[in-house]
Amino acid sequence: MLHLKWNNTETLKKVKCVHTNAEKYIVNQKLTENQTYDVKNETEEFYFIVDNSGKVGGYYKDYFELV
């Protein structure tokens, strides 16, 4: 259960949210445009970041750009 320790792990990189226009999901409650977030883990399709709730959440990479 590695995901339970992600909040305390080292930040891999920083990403900036470029939009919150989601087709299926509501992400504008957890992400803010032009805000920088810490990436705790990454897959081919998702970034796992510390979002506005203070918890780690997984989001599609197309919402972000590298800082």
VOPAGU-2260 file (C-alpha; in pm, 1 decimal, decimal comma):
REM VOPAGU-2260
SITE   aa  ch    i         X         Y         Z
SITE  MET   A    0       0,0       0,0       0,0
SITE  LEU   A    1     253,7     252,4    -117,2
SITE  HIS   A    2     -12,6     515,0    -187,9
SITE  LEU   A    3     -64,7     562,0     187,4
SITE  LYS   A    4     292,5     694,0     221,1
SITE  TRP   A    5     294,4     930,2     -80,9
SITE  ASN   A    6     215,6    1241,1     126,2
SITE  ASN   A    7     543,7    1196,1     312,6
SITE  THR   A    8     761,0    1096,4      17,0
SITE  GLU   A    9    1001,4    1313,4    -175,1
SITE  THR   A   10     855,8    1530,8    -450,7
SITE  LEU   A   11     954,7    1397,6    -795,4
SITE  LYS   A   12     886,8    1719,9    -986,9
SITE  LYS   A   13     653,7    2017,4   -1001,3
SITE  VAL   A   14     375,1    2069,2   -1252,0
SITE  LYS   A   15     150,3    2365,4   -1328,9
SITE  CYS   A   16    -221,6    2323,2   -1390,6
SITE  VAL   A   17    -310,6    2471,3   -1730,8
SITE  HIS   A   18    -684,7    2397,5   -1736,9
SITE  THR   A   19    -965,3    2228,4   -1543,4
SITE  ASN   A   20   -1196,1    2155,3   -1838,4
SITE  ALA   A   21   -1266,5    1787,2   -1781,9
SITE  GLU   A   22   -1487,5    1582,0   -2011,5
SITE  LYS   A   23   -1606,9    1328,2   -1753,2
SITE  TYR   A   24   -1501,9    1439,4   -1407,8
SITE  ILE   A   25   -1525,0    1753,7   -1195,4
SITE  VAL   A   26   -1168,1    1859,3   -1124,8
SITE  ASN   A   27   -1214,4    2233,1   -1069,2
SITE  GLN   A   28   -1297,6    2165,0    -702,6
SITE  LYS   A   29    -956,7    2002,4    -644,7
SITE  LEU   A   30    -733,3    2188,5    -893,4
SITE  THR   A   31    -676,8    2559,1    -957,1
SITE  GLU   A   32    -556,0    2689,8   -1292,2
SITE  ASN   A   33    -203,1    2839,3   -1294,2
SITE  GLN   A   34    -119,3    2682,9    -957,0
SITE  THR   A   35     189,9    2466,8    -911,8
SITE  TYR   A   36     155,0    2120,6    -757,6
SITE  ASP   A   37     403,0    1864,0    -622,2
SITE  VAL   A   38     412,6    1530,5    -807,1
SITE  LYS   A   39     444,2    1237,9    -568,2
SITE  ASN   A   40     414,3     956,5    -825,0
SITE  GLU   A   41     365,6     923,3   -1199,2
SITE  THR   A   42     238,5     667,5   -1448,7
SITE  GLU   A   43     210,7     683,6   -1826,7
SITE  GLU   A   44    -131,5     847,7   -1806,9
SITE  PHE   A   45    -156,7    1008,9   -1461,1
SITE  TYR   A   46      21,1    1238,9   -1217,8
SITE  PHE   A   47     -43,2    1172,9    -850,6
SITE  ILE   A   48     -23,9    1513,9    -685,8
SITE  VAL   A   49    -105,8    1683,2    -358,0
SITE  ASP   A   50    -422,1    1870,3    -462,6
SITE  ASN   A   51    -616,3    2155,4    -298,6
SITE  SER   A   52    -762,6    1918,0     -38,7
SITE  GLY   A   53    -413,1    1842,1      92,2
SITE  LYS   A   54    -441,3    1477,3      -8,7
SITE  VAL   A   55    -281,3    1288,5    -295,1
SITE  GLY   A   56    -505,7    1246,7    -597,7
SITE  GLY   A   57    -452,3    1107,8    -947,4
SITE  TYR   A   58    -519,0    1332,9   -1245,8
SITE  TYR   A   59    -468,5    1299,8   -1621,4
SITE  LYS   A   60    -144,0    1451,8   -1743,6
SITE  ASP   A   61    -322,7    1672,7   -1996,8
SITE  TYR   A   62    -429,1    1912,9   -1718,3
SITE  PHE   A   63     -64,8    2001,2   -1649,7
SITE  GLU   A   64     261,0    2124,6   -1794,4
SITE  LEU   A   65     607,0    2078,6   -1645,8
SITE  VAL   A   66     756,4    2367,6   -1451,3
